[in-house]
Amino acid sequence: MAILRTKAQQAKRQALFQMLRVSGVVVVATLLIVLFLPRTSGLNYSYELGQPWRYGALISTQKFNIQMSDSDLSKSRDSLERTFMPYFTKDVSMGNNVKESLNSLSTNDELKRKLALVLDTIYERGVISGEDFDSLSEKGTTYIRIIGGNIANVVALDYPQTVHQAYKYIISNPLFRGHEAELGDMNINTILTENLKYEDSKSQQELLQHYEDMTSSLGFVRVNEKIIDRGEIVTSDIYQKLKSYDKVIEEMSETNVSIMSPLLWGQIVMVMFILIALASYLKIFRFGYYNSIRYISLIYLFLTFMAILASLMVSRHFFHIFILPCCMVPIVVRVFADSRTGFVVHVATVMLISLALSQPYDFIILQLVAGMIAIFNLKELTQRSQIIHTAIIVMLTYALFYTAYQFATGAELKDVDYRSYIYFAINGFLLLLTYPLFWVIEKLFGMVSDVTLVELSNTNNPLLQQMSSEAPGTFQHSMQVANLASEAAKRVGAKIQLVRTGALYHDIGKLERPVFFTENQAGGNPHDHLSPQKSAEVIISHVTKGLQLAERNNLPTQIKDFIRTHHGNGKVKYFLITYKNGHPDESVDESLFQYPGPNPMTKEQAILMMADAVEAASRSLKEYTEDSISQMVDRIVDAQVSEGYFSQCAITFQDIFLSKEVFKERLRIMYHTRISYPELKK
């Protein structure tokens, strides 16, 4: 009872540790995905002026003003600047100062009197700086305001004169006819100066106030009012509505980015809910993946990467979301795990990506259909060309289903956005990168793809060629076990190629001493000269020797696991019984006759253990009848079950029953009775 209680406590601690590990992965993935989810990207629609709207009806969720376009707003500002009347102040003493300066220029009192009269007229109208006049003329200003006391008089810009204009006015005045020479000698331009000063601060302050008062609204849109519907052309008016609505949504989002904002917590809850649902699926239906840090890391890392990439594409507005090769997810998971898990992970990925989209419905439907097609088309990856074939099928699925979806939602042929087909073609091309990605995943996570397994199972592989020449009996045994195990795996839905490859390499340790194994013996038996303990040691060593040989030849971990578990914690019963019979009164240390194990941990390893034992036992049958073969298979497999070899792997009694049926069928075919040919009578 104490031992059972200790094992139960260890199991609980292990389950708690695994739950904490998966929870940590879920939390980290959630934080990374939410960090990149767009929260300030507005509507996230793609539309152009003059092009049809390719989404569904867009309904306003709130009232907003329709803002002018930047160009219209700039024109309005330019018009305001042209009509604005800047302020000038007049220095009334400046005219008197100029008249007093006449005494230093001439002694002709008559001429000075006439000049004083003309200067009174000039300075009454005002003298403006030439730079101010030119600057205002370039802006299109036509009127100015001259402040005199508490009154600002509005006059035309050309009403006051510049110094140059005032000088020309004086020398061309009829009053000075006959005095041109004397007037020219006076250099009257030297005493002329401006008496109008531009009030820059006051003018700019009032102009800015006019800017603020100037309305940029072209109207407003009510709550629940339709902005645009599918197929409608984006006119300039609709374009401004979309831009205005986009800006309103973005401003609302920017005000909700604090740590306590409902938007942020809503995203966290949704993302975490999806990731927890995926973890629950793995725990309930695929506990082997759930219990493996390699599989958990691969699935959540790949899923998180795709979600972040989609969020960046949407928030940074580079490329179209249809370019993202989402079907890469189910393909990779299918190759390294299984079809059902591949589809579930694909669904979770599509749901996470949809959180970054404003109108995700067509994206979700399109990706789910394409993901199913990719999984169905890639049932068993054994050739490189299958990736190309799958990419083409997925691309065609995108195109056909997208067209059908457009028609089903009321669009006409002219309304279909033909650029989407270019996106689908790019998507199909990017799917071809899945093949080199397999190699990266194998190196990073220590996994093995079906393509690698096919390459390893090629009989031209140097290690298999060595076995064929140095241990031909073991090689033939391995080939027969591979056939039996792969047929059983096919019947119960296990990984066929993994079982086949594992079967070919499970006995490579016999290459160290092939003659000590009966299938390779042509003459005497070297065990006749060894004690049972020594013979058992030699037999058991083929497991450890096989692991060493696999390590030297860089075989994948999954293949090493087949070498390690194909005998489990079983015993070399022949030599154990031989020793007991020879020493009936002696206590036997059975650990000397026991394989190091462990017992099979996966369904595939369990199938190989059954196939290996059944094939080896079939060689010792005295007669090959249907009953003898059936009884032998039942006896071998039932003994393995009763001894608890399969208690640590996810194989069911139904799987075991179907496997036994396969073994019986295949062995009956292998050992069928041939017809005796008659001899020719003389």
C-alpha positions as CSV (number, residue, x, y, z in Angstrom):
1,M,0.0,0.0,0.0
2,A,2.8,2.4,0.8
3,I,4.4,1.8,-2.6
4,L,1.1,2.4,-4.3
5,R,0.6,5.6,-2.3
6,T,4.1,6.8,-3.2
7,K,3.4,6.2,-6.9
8,A,0.1,8.0,-6.7
9,Q,1.8,11.0,-5.1
10,Q,4.5,11.0,-7.7
11,A,1.8,10.9,-10.4
12,K,0.0,13.8,-8.8
13,R,3.2,15.8,-8.6
14,Q,4.1,15.0,-12.2
15,A,0.6,16.0,-13.3
16,L,0.8,19.3,-11.4
17,F,4.2,20.1,-12.8
18,Q,3.0,19.4,-16.3
19,M,-0.1,21.6,-15.8
20,L,2.1,24.4,-14.5
21,R,4.4,24.1,-17.5
22,V,1.5,24.2,-20.0
23,S,-0.1,27.1,-18.0
24,G,3.2,29.0,-18.3
25,V,3.3,28.4,-22.0
26,V,-0.3,29.6,-22.4
27,V,0.3,32.8,-20.3
28,V,3.5,33.7,-22.3
29,A,1.7,33.0,-25.6
30,T,-1.3,35.1,-24.5
31,L,0.9,38.1,-23.5
32,L,2.8,38.0,-26.8
33,I,-0.3,37.8,-29.0
34,V,-2.1,40.5,-27.1
35,L,0.9,42.7,-27.2
36,F,0.8,42.8,-31.0
37,L,-2.9,42.8,-31.5
38,P,-4.0,46.1,-33.1
39,R,-5.8,48.5,-30.8
40,T,-5.2,51.8,-32.6
41,S,-5.6,50.8,-36.3
42,G,-9.1,52.1,-36.9
43,L,-11.3,50.1,-39.2
44,N,-8.5,48.1,-40.9
45,Y,-10.2,48.1,-44.2
46,S,-8.5,48.3,-47.5
47,Y,-10.3,50.7,-50.0
48,E,-9.4,53.1,-52.7
49,L,-11.1,56.0,-54.3
50,G,-13.0,55.0,-57.4
51,Q,-12.8,51.2,-56.6
52,P,-15.7,49.0,-55.5
53,W,-16.2,48.2,-51.8
54,R,-15.5,44.5,-51.5
55,Y,-16.7,44.0,-47.9
56,G,-20.2,43.7,-46.5
57,A,-22.4,46.6,-45.5
58,L,-20.6,49.0,-43.2
59,I,-23.0,50.5,-40.5
60,S,-21.9,53.4,-38.3
61,T,-21.9,52.5,-34.6
62,Q,-22.0,56.2,-33.6
63,K,-22.7,59.7,-34.8
64,F,-19.7,61.5,-36.3
65,N,-18.9,64.5,-38.5
66,I,-17.7,64.1,-42.1
67,Q,-14.4,65.9,-42.2
68,M,-12.9,67.6,-45.2
69,S,-10.1,66.0,-47.1
70,D,-6.6,67.4,-46.6
71,S,-6.6,69.0,-50.0
72,D,-10.0,70.7,-49.4
73,L,-9.0,71.8,-46.0
74,S,-5.8,73.3,-47.5
75,K,-7.8,75.2,-50.1
76,S,-10.1,76.5,-47.4
77,R,-7.1,77.7,-45.4
78,D,-5.7,79.4,-48.5
79,S,-9.0,81.1,-49.1
80,L,-9.1,82.3,-45.5
81,E,-5.6,83.7,-45.8
82,R,-6.5,85.7,-48.9
83,T,-9.6,87.2,-47.3
84,F,-8.0,87.9,-44.0
85,M,-7.2,91.6,-43.4
86,P,-4.0,92.0,-41.4
87,Y,-3.5,94.9,-38.9
88,F,-1.2,97.9,-39.3
89,T,-0.7,100.8,-36.9
90,K,-0.1,104.4,-38.2
91,D,2.6,106.6,-36.7
92,V,1.0,110.1,-37.1
93,S,4.1,112.0,-36.1
94,M,6.2,110.5,-38.9
95,G,4.8,113.0,-41.5
96,N,5.8,116.0,-39.4
97,N,9.3,114.6,-38.9
98,V,9.7,114.2,-42.7
99,K,8.4,117.8,-43.3
100,E,10.9,119.2,-40.8
101,S,13.7,117.4,-42.6
102,L,12.9,119.5,-45.8
103,N,14.7,122.5,-44.3
104,S,18.0,120.6,-44.6
105,L,17.4,119.8,-48.3
106,S,16.4,123.2,-49.8
107,T,16.1,127.0,-49.2
108,N,13.3,127.4,-51.6
109,D,10.3,128.2,-49.4
110,E,7.8,127.9,-52.2
111,L,9.1,124.5,-53.1
112,K,9.1,123.3,-49.5
113,R,5.5,124.6,-49.1
114,K,4.3,122.5,-52.0
115,L,6.3,119.5,-50.8
116,A,4.7,119.8,-47.4
117,L,1.2,119.7,-48.9
118,V,2.0,116.6,-51.0
119,L,3.7,114.9,-48.0
120,D,0.5,115.5,-45.9
121,T,-1.5,113.6,-48.6
122,I,1.0,110.8,-48.8
123,Y,1.3,110.2,-45.0
124,E,-2.4,110.6,-44.5
125,R,-2.9,107.6,-46.8
126,G,0.1,105.9,-45.2
127,V,3.5,104.6,-46.3
128,I,4.0,100.8,-46.0
129,S,7.2,98.7,-46.1
130,G,8.0,97.3,-49.5
131,E,8.6,93.8,-48.0
132,D,5.2,93.8,-46.2
133,F,3.5,94.9,-49.4
134,D,5.1,92.2,-51.5
135,S,4.5,89.5,-48.9
136,L,0.8,90.3,-48.7
137,S,0.4,90.6,-52.4
138,E,1.8,87.0,-52.9
139,K,-0.7,85.7,-50.4
140,G,-3.5,87.3,-52.3
141,T,-4.4,89.8,-49.6
142,T,-6.6,92.6,-51.0
143,Y,-7.5,94.6,-47.9
144,I,-5.7,95.6,-44.7
145,R,-6.8,97.3,-41.4
146,I,-5.1,100.5,-40.2
147,I,-5.5,101.1,-36.5
148,G,-6.0,104.7,-35.6
149,G,-6.9,105.2,-31.9
150,N,-9.7,102.7,-31.1
151,I,-10.8,102.4,-34.7
152,A,-9.5,100.1,-37.4
153,N,-10.1,101.5,-40.9
154,V,-10.3,99.0,-43.7
155,V,-8.5,100.1,-46.9
156,A,-7.3,98.4,-50.0
157,L,-3.8,97.0,-49.9
158,D,-2.8,99.4,-52.7
159,Y,-4.2,102.4,-50.9
160,P,-1.1,103.2,-48.9
161,Q,2.2,103.6,-50.8
162,T,5.6,102.2,-50.5
163,V,8.6,104.5,-50.2
164,H,9.4,104.0,-53.9
165,Q,5.8,104.6,-54.9
166,A,5.7,107.8,-52.8
167,Y,8.9,109.1,-54.4
168,K,7.5,108.5,-57.9
169,Y,4.2,110.2,-56.9
170,I,6.2,113.3,-55.8
171,I,8.4,113.7,-58.8
172,S,5.5,113.2,-61.2
173,N,3.2,115.6,-59.4
174,P,2.1,118.6,-61.6
175,L,2.7,121.0,-58.7
176,F,6.5,120.7,-59.3
177,R,6.4,121.3,-63.0
178,G,9.3,123.6,-63.8
179,H,11.1,122.6,-60.6
180,E,12.2,119.1,-61.8
181,A,16.0,119.9,-61.7
182,E,15.9,121.5,-58.3
183,L,13.6,118.6,-56.9
184,G,16.0,116.0,-58.3
185,D,19.0,117.7,-56.5
186,M,17.1,117.6,-53.2
187,N,17.2,113.7,-53.0
188,I,13.8,113.7,-51.4
189,N,13.9,109.8,-51.2
190,T,16.5,110.1,-48.4
191,I,14.0,111.5,-46.0
192,L,11.0,109.3,-46.9
193,T,10.2,106.5,-44.4
194,E,7.3,104.2,-43.5
195,N,4.6,105.2,-41.1
196,L,2.6,102.0,-41.2
197,K,3.9,99.2,-39.0
198,Y,2.7,95.6,-39.4
199,E,1.2,94.1,-36.2
200,D,2.3,90.6,-36.6
201,S,1.3,89.1,-33.2
202,K,-2.2,90.7,-33.3
203,S,-2.7,89.6,-37.0
204,Q,-1.5,86.0,-36.4
205,Q,-3.6,85.6,-33.2
206,E,-6.8,86.6,-35.0
207,L,-5.9,84.4,-38.0
208,L,-5.4,81.4,-35.8
209,Q,-8.8,82.1,-34.2
210,H,-10.3,82.1,-37.6
211,Y,-8.6,78.7,-38.4
212,E,-10.2,77.3,-35.2
213,D,-13.6,78.7,-36.0
214,M,-13.5,77.5,-39.6
215,T,-15.6,74.3,-39.8
216,S,-14.0,71.3,-41.5
217,S,-17.2,69.3,-41.4
218,L,-19.2,68.5,-44.6
219,G,-22.1,67.1,-42.6
220,F,-22.6,64.2,-40.2
221,V,-23.5,60.5,-40.2
222,R,-26.1,59.2,-37.7
223,V,-25.9,56.1,-35.5
224,N,-26.8,52.9,-37.4
225,E,-26.7,54.7,-40.7
226,K,-25.2,52.8,-43.7
227,I,-22.0,54.2,-44.9
228,I,-21.4,51.9,-47.9
229,D,-22.5,48.4,-49.1
230,R,-20.8,45.7,-51.0
231,G,-20.1,46.5,-54.6
232,E,-20.7,50.3,-54.3
233,I,-18.0,52.5,-55.8
234,V,-16.0,54.5,-53.3
235,T,-16.8,58.1,-54.5
236,S,-15.1,61.1,-53.1
237,D,-18.0,61.8,-50.6
238,I,-18.0,58.1,-49.4
239,Y,-14.2,58.2,-49.2
240,Q,-14.4,61.1,-46.8
241,K,-17.0,59.3,-44.8
242,L,-14.8,56.3,-44.5
243,K,-11.8,58.4,-43.6
244,S,-13.7,60.3,-41.0
245,Y,-15.2,57.1,-39.5
246,D,-11.7,55.5,-39.5
247,K,-10.3,58.5,-37.6
248,V,-13.1,58.4,-35.0
249,I,-12.6,54.7,-34.3
250,E,-8.8,55.2,-34.0
251,E,-9.2,58.1,-31.6
252,M,-11.6,56.0,-29.5
253,S,-9.1,53.2,-29.5
254,E,-6.2,55.5,-28.4
255,T,-8.2,56.5,-25.4
256,N,-8.6,52.9,-24.3
257,V,-5.0,51.6,-24.2
258,S,-4.5,51.8,-20.5
259,I,-3.9,48.7,-18.4
260,M,-7.5,48.9,-17.1
261,S,-9.2,49.5,-20.5
262,P,-12.0,47.0,-21.3
263,L,-10.6,46.7,-24.8
264,L,-7.2,45.3,-23.6
265,W,-8.8,42.9,-21.1
266,G,-11.3,41.8,-23.6
267,Q,-8.5,40.8,-25.9
268,I,-6.6,39.0,-23.1
269,V,-9.7,37.0,-22.1
270,M,-10.5,36.0,-25.7
271,V,-6.9,34.9,-26.6
272,M,-6.4,33.0,-23.3
273,F,-9.8,31.3,-23.8
274,I,-8.7,30.0,-27.2
275,L,-5.3,28.8,-26.0
276,I,-6.8,27.1,-22.9
277,A,-9.3,25.3,-25.1
278,L,-6.5,24.0,-27.3
279,A,-4.6,22.8,-24.2
280,S,-7.7,21.1,-23.0
281,Y,-8.1,19.3,-26.3
282,L,-4.5,18.1,-26.0
283,K,-4.9,16.9,-22.4
284,I,-8.1,15.0,-23.1
285,F,-7.5,13.6,-26.6
286,R,-3.8,13.8,-27.2
287,F,-2.2,13.3,-23.8
288,G,1.1,12.2,-25.3
289,Y,1.5,15.6,-27.0
290,Y,0.2,17.4,-23.8
291,N,2.9,15.6,-21.8
292,S,5.7,16.4,-24.2
293,I,7.4,19.8,-23.9
294,R,8.6,19.4,-27.5
295,Y,5.1,19.2,-28.9
296,I,3.6,21.8,-26.6
297,S,6.5,24.2,-27.5
298,L,6.1,23.6,-31.3
299,I,2.4,24.0,-31.4
300,Y,2.2,27.1,-29.3
301,L,5.3,28.7,-30.8
302,F,4.1,28.2,-34.3
303,L,0.6,29.4,-33.4
304,T,1.9,32.5,-31.7
305,F,4.2,33.4,-34.5
306,M,1.4,33.3,-37.1
307,A,-0.9,35.4,-34.9
308,I,1.8,38.0,-34.3
309,L,2.7,38.1,-38.0
310,A,-1.0,38.6,-38.9
311,S,-1.3,41.4,-36.3
312,L,1.7,43.2,-37.7
313,M,0.4,42.9,-41.3
314,V,-2.9,44.5,-40.2
315,S,-1.6,47.2,-37.9
316,R,1.4,48.2,-40.1
317,H,-0.7,47.9,-43.3
318,F,2.0,45.9,-45.2
319,F,0.7,43.2,-47.6
320,H,-2.8,41.7,-47.6
321,I,-3.9,39.2,-45.0
322,F,-4.7,36.7,-47.7
323,I,-1.0,36.4,-48.4
324,L,-0.4,34.9,-45.0
325,P,0.1,31.1,-45.5
326,C,-2.2,30.0,-42.7
327,C,-2.4,26.4,-44.1
328,M,1.3,26.0,-43.2
329,V,0.1,25.4,-39.6
330,P,-2.1,22.3,-40.3
331,I,0.5,20.9,-42.7
332,V,3.3,21.1,-40.1
333,V,1.2,19.8,-37.3
334,R,-0.2,17.0,-39.5
335,V,3.4,15.9,-40.4
336,F,4.7,15.9,-36.9
337,A,1.6,15.0,-35.0
338,D,-1.7,13.9,-36.6
339,S,-4.6,15.1,-38.8
340,R,-7.1,15.8,-36.0
341,T,-4.6,17.8,-34.0
342,G,-3.5,19.7,-37.1
343,F,-7.1,20.8,-37.8
344,V,-7.7,21.8,-34.2
345,V,-4.5,23.9,-34.1
346,H,-5.5,25.4,-37.4
347,V,-8.9,26.4,-36.1
348,A,-7.3,28.0,-33.0
349,T,-4.8,29.9,-35.3
350,V,-7.5,31.2,-37.6
351,M,-9.6,32.4,-34.6
352,L,-6.6,34.2,-33.1
353,I,-5.8,35.9,-36.4
354,S,-9.5,36.9,-36.8
355,L,-9.2,39.0,-33.6
356,A,-7.0,41.4,-35.5
357,L,-9.5,41.8,-38.4
358,S,-12.4,44.1,-38.7
359,Q,-14.4,41.9,-41.0
360,P,-13.1,38.4,-40.3
361,Y,-16.0,36.3,-41.6
362,D,-14.8,35.7,-45.1
363,F,-11.3,35.1,-43.9
364,I,-12.4,32.5,-41.3
365,I,-14.5,30.5,-43.8
366,L,-11.9,30.6,-46.5
367,Q,-9.1,29.5,-44.2
368,L,-11.0,26.7,-42.5
369,V,-12.0,25.2,-45.9
370,A,-8.4,25.5,-47.2
371,G,-7.0,24.0,-44.0
372,M,-9.3,20.9,-44.3
373,I,-8.3,20.4,-48.0
374,A,-4.6,20.7,-47.1
375,I,-5.0,18.0,-44.4
376,F,-7.0,15.7,-46.6
377,N,-4.5,16.1,-49.4
378,L,-1.5,15.4,-47.2
379,K,-2.7,12.2,-45.5
380,E,0.8,10.7,-45.6
381,L,3.8,12.7,-46.6
382,T,6.3,10.5,-48.3
383,Q,7.6,12.6,-51.2
384,R,8.7,16.2,-51.7
385,S,6.4,16.6,-54.6
386,Q,3.4,16.3,-52.3
387,I,4.2,19.7,-50.9
388,I,4.0,21.2,-54.3
389,H,0.8,19.4,-55.1
390,T,-0.7,20.5,-51.8
391,A,0.3,24.1,-52.4
392,I,-1.4,24.1,-55.8
393,I,-4.6,22.4,-54.4
394,V,-4.8,25.0,-51.6
395,M,-4.3,27.9,-54.0
396,L,-7.1,26.6,-56.3
397,T,-9.3,26.1,-53.2
398,Y,-8.8,29.7,-52.2
399,A,-9.6,31.0,-55.6
400,L,-12.7,28.8,-56.2
401,F,-14.2,29.2,-52.7
402,Y,-13.5,32.9,-52.7
403,T,-15.3,33.4,-56.0
404,A,-18.3,31.3,-54.8
405,Y,-18.4,33.2,-51.5
406,Q,-18.5,36.5,-53.4
407,F,-21.4,35.3,-55.6
408,A,-23.2,33.9,-52.5
409,T,-23.1,37.2,-50.7
410,G,-24.7,39.1,-53.6
411,A,-21.6,40.3,-55.5
412,E,-21.5,40.3,-59.3
413,L,-18.6,39.4,-61.5
414,K,-17.6,43.1,-61.9
415,D,-17.6,43.5,-58.2
416,V,-15.0,40.8,-57.5
417,D,-11.6,42.1,-56.5
418,Y,-9.3,40.3,-58.9
419,R,-6.2,41.3,-56.8
420,S,-7.2,38.6,-54.3
421,Y,-6.2,35.9,-56.8
422,I,-2.7,37.4,-56.9
423,Y,-2.7,37.2,-53.1
424,F,-3.7,33.5,-53.3
425,A,-0.9,32.8,-55.8
426,I,1.6,34.4,-53.5
427,N,0.1,32.4,-50.6
428,G,0.6,29.1,-52.6
429,F,4.2,30.0,-53.3
430,L,4.9,30.7,-49.6
431,L,3.5,27.3,-48.7
432,L,6.4,25.7,-50.6
433,L,8.6,27.0,-47.7
434,T,7.0,24.4,-45.5
435,Y,9.5,21.8,-46.8
436,P,12.7,23.5,-45.6
437,L,10.8,24.4,-42.4
438,F,10.5,20.7,-41.7
439,W,14.3,20.5,-41.4
440,V,14.4,23.5,-39.1
441,I,11.8,22.0,-36.8
442,E,13.5,18.6,-36.7
443,K,16.8,20.3,-35.6
444,L,15.2,22.7,-33.1
445,F,12.6,20.3,-31.5
446,G,14.2,16.9,-32.1
447,M,11.2,15.6,-34.1
448,V,11.1,13.6,-37.3
449,S,9.0,14.1,-40.4
450,D,7.6,11.4,-42.6
451,V,10.0,12.5,-45.4
452,T,13.0,11.8,-43.1
453,L,11.5,8.5,-42.2
454,V,11.1,7.5,-45.8
455,E,14.7,8.4,-46.4
456,L,15.8,6.4,-43.4
457,S,13.7,3.4,-44.5
458,N,15.4,3.2,-47.9
459,T,17.3,-0.1,-47.9
460,N,20.2,1.6,-49.6
461,N,20.9,3.4,-46.4
462,P,24.5,2.4,-45.3
463,L,23.4,1.1,-41.9
464,L,20.7,-1.1,-43.4
465,Q,23.1,-2.3,-46.1
466,Q,25.5,-3.3,-43.4
467,M,22.8,-5.2,-41.7
468,S,21.9,-7.0,-44.9
469,S,25.4,-8.2,-45.5
470,E,26.6,-8.8,-41.9
471,A,23.4,-10.0,-40.3
472,P,21.1,-11.2,-43.1
473,G,18.8,-13.1,-40.8
474,T,18.3,-10.0,-38.6
475,F,17.7,-8.0,-41.7
476,Q,15.0,-10.3,-43.0
477,H,13.4,-10.5,-39.5
478,S,13.3,-6.6,-39.4
479,M,11.7,-6.5,-42.9
480,Q,9.0,-8.9,-41.8
481,V,8.4,-7.1,-38.5
482,A,8.2,-3.8,-40.5
483,N,5.5,-5.3,-42.8
484,L,3.5,-6.7,-39.9
485,A,3.8,-3.5,-37.8
486,S,2.9,-1.1,-40.6
487,E,-0.2,-3.2,-41.6
488,A,-1.3,-3.1,-37.9
489,A,-0.6,0.6,-37.7
490,K,-2.7,1.2,-40.8
491,R,-5.6,-0.8,-39.3
492,V,-5.6,1.1,-35.9
493,G,-4.8,4.6,-37.2
494,A,-1.3,4.8,-35.9
495,K,1.7,6.4,-37.8
496,I,2.5,3.9,-40.4
497,Q,5.8,5.3,-41.7
498,L,7.1,5.8,-38.1
499,V,6.4,2.2,-37.2
500,R,7.9,0.9,-40.4
501,T,11.1,2.8,-40.0
502,G,11.4,2.0,-36.3
503,A,11.0,-1.7,-37.1
504,L,13.8,-1.6,-39.6
505,Y,16.2,-0.3,-37.0
506,H,15.0,-1.9,-33.8
507,D,17.5,-4.7,-33.9
508,I,20.6,-2.9,-35.3
509,G,22.4,-3.7,-32.1
510,K,22.7,-7.3,-33.3
511,L,25.4,-6.0,-35.7
512,E,27.9,-6.1,-32.9
513,R,27.6,-9.9,-32.4
514,P,25.3,-11.2,-35.2
515,V,26.3,-14.9,-34.7
516,F,24.9,-15.0,-31.2
517,F,21.3,-14.6,-32.6
518,T,19.7,-17.7,-34.0
519,E,18.4,-16.0,-37.2
520,N,22.1,-15.4,-38.2
521,Q,23.5,-18.8,-37.3
522,A,24.4,-21.2,-40.1
523,G,26.3,-23.8,-38.0
524,G,27.0,-24.2,-34.3
525,N,25.5,-22.1,-31.5
526,P,28.1,-20.1,-29.5
527,H,25.7,-20.0,-26.6
528,D,26.5,-23.7,-26.0
529,H,29.8,-22.6,-24.6
530,L,28.4,-19.8,-22.4
531,S,26.6,-19.8,-19.1
532,P,22.9,-18.7,-19.1
533,Q,23.8,-15.4,-17.4
534,K,26.5,-14.6,-19.9
535,S,24.2,-15.6,-22.8
536,A,21.5,-13.4,-21.4
537,E,24.0,-10.5,-21.1
538,V,24.9,-10.8,-24.7
539,I,21.3,-11.0,-25.8
540,I,20.3,-8.0,-23.7
541,S,23.3,-6.0,-24.9
542,H,21.8,-5.7,-28.4
543,V,19.5,-2.9,-27.0
544,T,22.4,-0.8,-25.5
545,K,24.6,-1.6,-28.5
546,G,21.8,-0.5,-30.8
547,L,21.4,2.8,-29.0
548,Q,25.1,3.4,-29.3
549,L,25.1,2.6,-33.0
550,A,22.0,4.8,-33.5
551,E,23.8,7.7,-31.7
552,R,26.9,7.3,-33.9
553,N,24.7,7.3,-37.1
554,N,22.6,10.3,-35.9
555,L,19.3,8.5,-36.0
556,P,16.3,10.5,-34.7
557,T,15.2,10.2,-31.1
558,Q,11.9,8.6,-32.1
559,I,13.9,5.7,-33.8
560,K,16.1,5.3,-30.7
561,D,12.9,5.0,-28.6
562,F,11.9,2.0,-30.7
563,I,15.3,0.4,-30.0
564,R,14.9,1.1,-26.3
565,T,11.3,-0.1,-25.9
566,H,10.9,-3.1,-28.3
567,H,11.6,-5.5,-25.4
568,G,10.4,-3.2,-22.6
569,N,11.2,-4.5,-19.2
570,G,10.8,-8.1,-20.4
571,K,13.1,-10.9,-19.6
572,V,15.2,-13.3,-21.7
573,K,13.0,-16.2,-20.7
574,Y,14.9,-18.9,-22.6
575,F,18.0,-18.4,-20.5
576,L,16.2,-17.5,-17.3
577,I,14.2,-20.8,-17.5
578,T,17.4,-22.7,-18.5
579,Y,19.2,-21.3,-15.4
580,K,16.3,-22.1,-13.1
581,N,16.1,-25.7,-14.4
582,G,19.8,-26.1,-13.8
583,H,19.7,-24.6,-10.3
584,P,16.3,-25.6,-8.8
585,D,17.4,-24.9,-5.2
586,E,19.1,-21.6,-5.8
587,S,17.6,-18.1,-5.5
588,V,17.7,-16.4,-8.9
589,D,18.5,-12.7,-9.4
590,E,16.1,-12.2,-12.3
591,S,17.4,-8.7,-12.9
592,L,20.4,-10.3,-14.6
593,F,17.9,-11.6,-17.2
594,Q,15.9,-8.4,-17.7
595,Y,16.0,-5.9,-20.5
596,P,16.7,-2.3,-19.4
597,G,13.4,-1.0,-20.9
598,P,11.4,1.1,-20.5
599,N,8.1,-0.3,-21.7
600,P,6.4,1.2,-24.8
601,M,5.3,4.7,-24.3
602,T,3.3,5.2,-27.6
603,K,0.9,3.2,-29.6
604,E,3.5,2.8,-32.3
605,Q,6.0,1.3,-29.9
606,A,3.4,-1.1,-28.6
607,I,2.6,-2.3,-32.1
608,L,6.3,-2.9,-32.8
609,M,6.7,-4.9,-29.6
610,M,3.8,-7.1,-30.5
611,A,5.0,-7.6,-34.1
612,D,8.5,-8.3,-33.1
613,A,7.5,-11.0,-30.6
614,V,5.0,-12.6,-32.9
615,E,7.3,-12.7,-35.9
616,A,10.1,-14.2,-33.8
617,A,7.8,-16.8,-32.2
618,S,6.3,-17.8,-35.6
619,R,9.7,-19.2,-36.7
620,S,9.5,-21.8,-34.0
621,L,6.1,-23.3,-35.0
622,K,6.3,-26.9,-36.0
623,E,3.3,-26.6,-38.4
624,Y,1.7,-23.5,-39.9
625,T,-2.0,-24.0,-39.7
626,E,-4.7,-21.4,-39.1
627,D,-5.2,-22.7,-35.6
628,S,-1.6,-22.9,-34.7
629,I,-0.9,-19.4,-36.0
630,S,-4.0,-17.9,-34.2
631,Q,-3.2,-19.6,-30.9
632,M,0.5,-18.5,-31.1
633,V,-0.5,-14.8,-31.7
634,D,-3.1,-14.8,-28.9
635,R,-0.7,-16.4,-26.5
636,I,2.2,-14.0,-27.2
637,V,0.2,-10.8,-27.2
638,D,-2.1,-11.7,-24.3
639,A,1.0,-12.5,-22.2
640,Q,2.4,-9.0,-23.0
641,V,-0.9,-7.4,-22.0
642,S,-1.1,-9.4,-18.7
643,E,2.5,-8.5,-17.8
644,G,1.7,-4.8,-18.1
645,Y,3.9,-3.9,-21.0
646,F,1.3,-1.6,-22.5
647,S,0.1,0.1,-19.3
648,Q,2.0,3.3,-20.1
649,C,0.9,3.9,-23.6
650,A,-2.3,5.0,-25.2
651,I,-3.3,1.8,-26.9
652,T,-6.8,0.4,-26.4
653,F,-8.0,-3.2,-26.3
654,Q,-9.7,-2.6,-29.6
655,D,-6.3,-1.6,-31.1
656,I,-4.7,-4.8,-29.7
657,F,-7.5,-6.9,-31.0
658,L,-7.3,-5.4,-34.5
659,S,-3.5,-5.8,-34.4
660,K,-3.7,-9.5,-33.5
661,E,-6.2,-10.0,-36.4
662,V,-3.7,-8.3,-38.8
663,F,-0.8,-10.5,-37.5
664,K,-2.9,-13.7,-38.0
665,E,-3.8,-12.7,-41.6
666,R,-0.3,-11.7,-42.6
667,L,1.3,-14.8,-41.0
668,R,-1.2,-17.1,-42.7
669,I,-0.3,-15.6,-46.0
670,M,3.5,-15.7,-45.3
671,Y,3.4,-19.4,-44.3
672,H,0.8,-20.7,-46.7
673,T,1.2,-24.3,-47.9
674,R,2.4,-24.6,-51.5
675,I,1.1,-27.1,-54.0
676,S,3.4,-30.0,-54.7
677,Y,4.4,-30.2,-58.3
678,P,3.9,-33.7,-59.9
679,E,6.9,-35.5,-61.4
680,L,6.8,-36.6,-65.0
681,K,6.4,-40.3,-65.4
682,K,8.7,-42.1,-67.7
